[in-house]
């Protein structure tokens, strides 16, 4: 009978070498370094576009309020929030965006 040591030495197991694994890790690291900064720039762009959309919604709601209440004049954003035309989150985003301009 063959011993366990002889069986292990005779088997030709194909596997990755340490150098091959290091090269793969290096390639993955380089790809991460290239793509992660781009993702953060896109997040800022999406946030800016979303804020602009909320501003348009609030302005549209102001027009609708003025049509529904012709004697009230142009409402403030706080009035729209209290009347239920916009949510409090939209009010906060609108105020932050308008203050930032």
URQUI-V612382 format. One record per residue. N is the residue number from 1. RES is the residue in one small letter. PHI is phi in whole degrees, -180 to 180 (none if undefined). BURIAL is 1 if it has 24 or more other ideal C-beta (glycine too) atoms within 12 Angstrom, else 0. D_LAST is the distance of its C-alpha to the last C-alpha in Angstrom with 1 decimal. Layout:
{{N;RES;PHI;BURIAL;D_LAST} {N;RES;PHI;BURIAL;D_LAST}}
//
This chain:
{{1;x;none;0;84.5} {2;x;-84;0;81.6} {3;x;-81;0;79.7} {4;x;-62;0;76.0} {5;x;-64;0;75.3} {6;x;-66;0;77.1} {7;x;-64;0;75.2} {8;x;-66;0;71.8} {9;x;-68;0;72.8} {10;x;-82;0;74.1} {11;x;-73;0;71.1} {12;x;-101;0;68.7} {13;x;-88;0;65.3} {14;x;-91;0;62.5} {15;x;-152;0;59.3} {16;x;-75;0;56.4} {17;x;-86;0;57.1} {18;x;-63;0;54.9} {19;x;-63;0;53.9} {20;x;-63;0;52.8} {21;x;-65;0;50.7} {22;x;-66;0;49.0} {23;x;-65;0;48.2} {24;x;-63;0;46.6} {25;x;-64;0;44.5} {26;x;-65;0;43.5} {27;x;-64;0;42.4} {28;x;-63;0;40.4} {29;x;-64;0;38.7} {30;x;-64;0;37.7} {31;x;-63;0;36.3} {32;x;-65;0;34.2} {33;x;-65;0;32.9} {34;x;-79;0;31.9} {35;x;-96;0;30.2} {36;x;-64;0;28.5} {37;x;-62;0;25.7} {38;x;-66;0;25.0} {39;x;-67;0;24.7} {40;x;-70;0;22.0} {41;x;-66;0;19.9} {42;x;-68;0;20.6} {43;x;-63;0;19.5} {44;x;-63;0;16.0} {45;x;-65;0;16.0} {46;x;-65;0;17.4} {47;x;-63;0;14.9} {48;x;-64;0;11.9} {49;x;-65;0;14.1} {50;x;-64;0;15.1} {51;x;-65;1;11.8} {52;x;-64;0;11.3} {53;x;-66;0;14.8} {54;x;-65;1;14.4} {55;x;-61;1;11.8} {56;x;-65;0;14.6} {57;x;-63;1;17.2} {58;x;-63;1;15.9} {59;x;-64;1;15.7} {60;x;-65;0;19.2} {61;x;-67;1;20.4} {62;x;-62;1;19.4} {63;x;-64;0;21.5} {64;x;-64;0;24.3} {65;x;-65;1;24.3} {66;x;-64;0;24.6} {67;x;-69;0;27.4} {68;x;-72;0;29.2} {69;x;-128;0;28.9} {70;x;-66;0;29.1} {71;x;-86;0;30.0} {72;x;-80;0;27.1} {73;x;81;0;24.5} {74;x;-79;0;20.9} {75;x;-83;1;20.3} {76;x;-87;0;17.5} {77;x;-65;1;16.3} {78;x;-65;0;18.7} {79;x;-64;0;21.5} {80;x;-62;1;21.0} {81;x;-68;1;21.3} {82;x;-70;0;24.3} {83;x;-85;0;25.9} {84;x;90;0;25.5} {85;x;-76;1;23.4} {86;x;-134;1;20.8} {87;x;-86;0;21.4} {88;x;-67;0;20.2} {89;x;-65;0;18.6} {90;x;-65;1;16.6} {91;x;-62;1;15.7} {92;x;-64;0;14.6} {93;x;-64;1;12.5} {94;x;-62;1;10.9} {95;x;-63;0;10.2} {96;x;-66;0;8.9} {97;x;-70;1;6.5} {98;x;-67;0;5.5} {99;x;-69;0;5.6} {100;x;-80;0;3.8} {101;x;-78;0;0.0}}
//
